[in-house]
Amino acid sequence: MKTLKTLSLIPFFLLILQFSRAQNPRKWTFTQPKMGSPFSIIVYSNDSLKVSSATARAYKLVDSLNQVYSDYDAQSELSILSRKGQSAGVSDALWDILKQSQVAYQKSSGAFDITIGPLVKLWRKARKEKQLPADSVLRKAQVSVGFQWVQMNEKTHAVKLNKSAMQLDLGGIAKGYIAQKVVDFLAKEGLGASLVDAGGDLAMGQAPPSKKAWSVGVNIPSSEELLPRYLLLQNAAVATSGDMYQFVEIDGKHYSHIVNPKTGLGLSHQRNVTVIAPDGATADWLATACSVLPVKKALKLCDSFPNTGLLIAEKKGTMLFKWQNSYFEKMME
């Protein structure tokens, strides 16, 4: 009887083990170089075949969108549009991000502007040579900047750039946009618990199994040190814009890689801006715009969007100053 009792427990034990595994999906992490930085995907699932297939197709989606949006690739749809100055009808992928960029330009009063390409090109050269552009060169480039010169036909999706030498640059929105597209794709594939990190722009789906949210750390300006409190988020996106890694000193002055459309120069304040938003594109462009705007205007802008949080951490000498709205505070543990 003793032996029979022992044997009778084995199937029950296996059932409990299988149930436990079903309730605790495995964490899968993938990283590939995309768009000039690491592009990471985290998903939870016990179906290895589904994970392998879905993530492979997700990375193909990233490549296909980058071929549309890249300003480094001369053959991208964006580059061809900039070069020709018009298109009888752009792809749905390009139209959608142009429409979102138009809204961003209007809402931010021009602090976010994808027509900034000529100024970005000049500033990349200035950073490389560590020499400011001449005022005359800056003024000439600024003539071609301004989203008001972009003509968009709602019916045909035709786009025309109404100033010569215009160049579109999606650097302040594309990574967040693509990260969100990947999260949405994975959800349709049955992988709802996912997080995508597109070079620091985060988009996330449902919380990991047995967790109430994803935990996200925020950097102190000009440091790899994290603020003591973490964000707890799901079905949201986070973007941080700052000059911790990309900056240059010219004539003893600190300049960021982020260009102010109004001046044509890199920002000179040491500021990290972190934005929480319902989607990756919005988080990305708001982080850029709020880096440019004065603090009060940045807070007002983010407060005009639902479920949107803002933290500005600015370093002045040895002092660190912080401003945040109520939604950002609500999302911190």
DRENMI-270462 format. One record per residue (C-alpha): residue in one letter; x, y, z. Coordinates in pm, whole numbers, padded with zeros to 5 digits, always signed. Layout:
<recs>
AXYZ ...
</recs>
This chain:
<recs>
M+00000+00000+00000 K+00285+00235+00074 T+00429+00188-00276 L+00090+00245-00436 K+00046+00570-00244 T+00387+00696-00359 L+00314+00614-00722 S-00025+00779-00709 L+00143+01111-00618 I+00363+01121-00930 P+00097+01220-01185 F-00037+01481-00944 F+00314+01623-00894 L+00365+01645-01271 L+00032+01819-01310 I+00131+02080-01049 L+00470+02131-01220 Q+00313+02177-01563 F+00055+02418-01421 S+00332+02618-01253 R+00524+02645-01580 A+00211+02753-01764 Q+00156+03028-01507 N+00516+03152-01520 P+00621+03213-01880 R+00989+03235-01960 K+01157+03570-02023 W+01319+03608-02366 T+01560+03891-02451 F+01692+03976-02798 T+01921+04258-02913 Q+02027+04358-03262 P+02200+04674-03392 K+01938+04888-03565 M+01929+05256-03659 G+02274+05322-03514 S+02208+05178-03167 P+02109+04853-02992 F+01744+04758-03048 S+01622+04521-02776 I+01303+04317-02747 I+01187+04149-02425 V+00891+03912-02430 Y+00742+03652-02196 S+00615+03320-02330 N+00652+02945-02296 D+00614+02899-02673 S+00969+02914-02807 L+00861+02868-03169 K+00616+03158-03148 V+00878+03379-02984 S+01143+03294-03244 S+00910+03353-03539 A+00750+03671-03403 T+01075+03843-03302 A+01240+03760-03636 R+00946+03923-03816 A+00953+04214-03571 Y+01312+04290-03666 K+01217+04271-04034 L+00947+04527-03958 V+01211+04754-03802 D+01427+04724-04114 S+01137+04796-04347 L+01038+05110-04154 N+01398+05229-04131 Q+01421+05204-04510 V+01134+05452-04521 Y+01244+05693-04244 S+01626+05704-04250 D+01792+06034-04341 Y+02130+05856-04357 D+02017+05623-04637 A+02012+05816-04966 Q+01764+05562-05108 S+01511+05581-04824 E+01168+05717-04911 L+01230+06013-04680 S+01561+06100-04849 I+01410+06075-05195 L+01125+06306-05091 S+01374+06559-04953 R+01587+06539-05267 K+01301+06569-05517 G+01094+06810-05309 Q+00767+06636-05383 S+00587+06304-05418 A+00260+06225-05598 G+00174+05992-05312 V+00388+05874-05022 S+00351+05533-04856 D+00109+05486-04567 A+00407+05443-04333 L+00557+05779-04430 W+00222+05957-04440 D+00133+05847-04087 I+00455+05971-03931 L+00439+06297-04128 K+00088+06360-03995 Q+00203+06294-03639 S+00500+06525-03697 Q+00267+06797-03823 V+00059+06774-03503 A+00380+06779-03296 Y+00498+07095-03474 Q+00166+07270-03414 K+00127+07162-03051 S+00485+07254-02961 S+00478+07592-03138 G+00765+07481-03358 A+00993+07344-03084 F+00964+07008-03261 D+01019+07040-03634 I+01119+06760-03874 T+01217+07014-04141 I+01523+07090-03928 G+01740+06875-04156 P+01957+07158-04299 L+02040+07279-03947 V+02110+06925-03821 K+02350+06874-04111 L+02535+07194-04019 W+02545+07103-03651 R+02684+06754-03720 K+02968+06925-03909 A+03017+07176-03626 R+03039+06899-03366 K+03291+06710-03577 E+03509+07015-03640 K+03440+07173-03297 Q+03366+07504-03463 L+03038+07698-03472 P+02880+07763-03812 A+02911+08117-03944 D+02602+08333-03886 S+02552+08379-04260 V+02556+08002-04315 L+02306+07950-04033 R+02071+08215-04169 K+02081+08059-04516 A+01994+07715-04374 Q+01713+07855-04158 V+01532+07986-04467 S+01451+07623-04557 V+01323+07530-04209 G+00957+07533-04104 F+00684+07272-04127 Q+00447+07540-04257 W+00626+07494-04591 V+00521+07127-04611 Q+00208+07084-04822 M+00010+06762-04763 N-00290+06640-04964 E-00526+06436-04746 K-00694+06259-05039 T-00395+06157-05252 H-00122+06158-04983 A+00081+06381-05212 V+00351+06581-05032 K+00530+06890-05155 L+00815+07081-04989 N+00758+07444-05079 K+01108+07574-05004 S+01425+07486-05190 A+01690+07277-05011 M+01443+07144-04752 Q+01554+06829-04572 L+01333+06621-04345 D+01481+06462-04033 L+01271+06218-03828 G+01540+06170-03562 G+01319+06302-03283 I+01021+06074-03348 A+01112+05769-03559 K+01266+05546-03292 G+00972+05588-03055 Y+00730+05538-03343 I+00902+05216-03455 A+00929+05084-03098 Q+00552+05126-03061 K+00488+04951-03392 V+00689+04652-03272 V+00497+04634-02941 D+00167+04648-03132 F+00286+04378-03371 L+00394+04147-03087 A+00057+04192-02915 K-00119+04078-03234 E+00108+03773-03233 G-00010+03681-02884 L+00293+03824-02703 G+00125+04097-02502 A+00384+04110-02223 S+00662+04285-02412 L+00906+04574-02385 V+01098+04728-02674 D+01404+04947-02625 A+01495+05138-02942 G+01819+05301-02837 G+01667+05439-02517 D+01314+05499-02642 L+01094+05248-02461 A+00752+05113-02556 M+00587+04845-02349 G+00278+04628-02349 Q+00125+04440-02060 A+00320+04395-01737 P+00544+04088-01700 P+00378+03781-01545 S+00326+03809-01169 K+00426+04179-01181 K+00200+04481-01161 A+00414+04685-01403 W+00747+04725-01579 S+01007+04902-01364 V+01195+05180-01548 G+01493+05375-01412 V+01568+05740-01498 N+01918+05885-01531 I+02053+06186-01346 P+02178+06444-01603 S+02534+06387-01727 S+02562+06067-01524 E+02488+05695-01545 E+02351+05715-01191 L+01977+05657-01160 L+01729+05863-00965 P+01630+05677-00645 R+01269+05617-00751 Y+01154+05406-01047 L+00863+05438-01288 L+00604+05160-01278 L+00434+05135-01618 Q+00246+04912-01860 N+00082+04979-02197 A+00281+05302-02216 A+00600+05450-02355 V+00897+05641-02210 A+01153+05855-02387 T+01448+06039-02237 S+01625+06317-02420 G+01953+06453-02289 D+02320+06523-02349 M+02486+06258-02133 Y+02666+06096-02426 Q+02621+06327-02726 F+02763+06673-02667 V+03056+06890-02764 E+03247+07178-02607 I+03323+07470-02835 D+03511+07774-02702 G+03455+07647-02349 K+03078+07618-02390 H+02880+07293-02361 Y+02646+07214-02653 S+02403+06925-02685 H+02340+06717-02999 I+01977+06842-02982 V+01933+07138-03215 N+01704+07428-03134 P+01507+07504-03455 K+01494+07873-03361 T+01872+07922-03327 G+02015+07641-03538 L+02259+07557-03257 G+02278+07271-03009 L+02118+07333-02672 S+02359+07474-02416 H+02181+07368-02095 Q+02259+07031-01930 R+01913+06886-01913 N+01759+06541-01911 V+01393+06527-02010 T+01189+06213-01950 V+00838+06180-02089 I+00574+05914-02024 A+00304+05892-02291 P+00047+05640-02415 D+00254+05567-02730 G+00616+05572-02840 A+00596+05843-03107 T+00434+06092-02870 A+00683+06019-02592 D+00972+06063-02836 W+00874+06395-02989 L+00758+06542-02658 A+01097+06460-02501 T+01266+06650-02785 A+01028+06946-02771 C+01050+06973-02392 S+01429+06981-02417 V+01398+07295-02628 L+01109+07471-02451 P+01139+07672-02127 V+01037+07466-01824 K+00695+07628-01772 K+00596+07585-02137 A+00720+07225-02137 L+00506+07141-01832 K+00202+07311-01987 L+00251+07120-02314 C+00264+06779-02145 D-00032+06862-01922 S-00236+06921-02238 F-00209+06549-02325 P-00392+06273-02131 N-00186+06021-01931 T+00136+06206-02006 G+00410+06264-01753 L+00713+06491-01760 L+01032+06509-01556 I+01294+06772-01626 A+01622+06733-01441 E+01869+07013-01511 K+02222+07052-01386 K+02348+07402-01310 G+02702+07388-01181 T+02699+07138-00896 M+02327+07180-00830 L+02053+06954-00970 F+01708+07106-01020 K+01399+06896-01093 W+01050+06973-01217 Q+00777+06719-01276 N+00403+06713-01333 S+00150+06524-01122 Y+00111+06234-01366 F+00485+06161-01356 E+00474+06158-00975 K+00174+05924-00983 M+00367+05671-01194 M+00669+05653-00962 E+00706+05392-00689 
</recs>
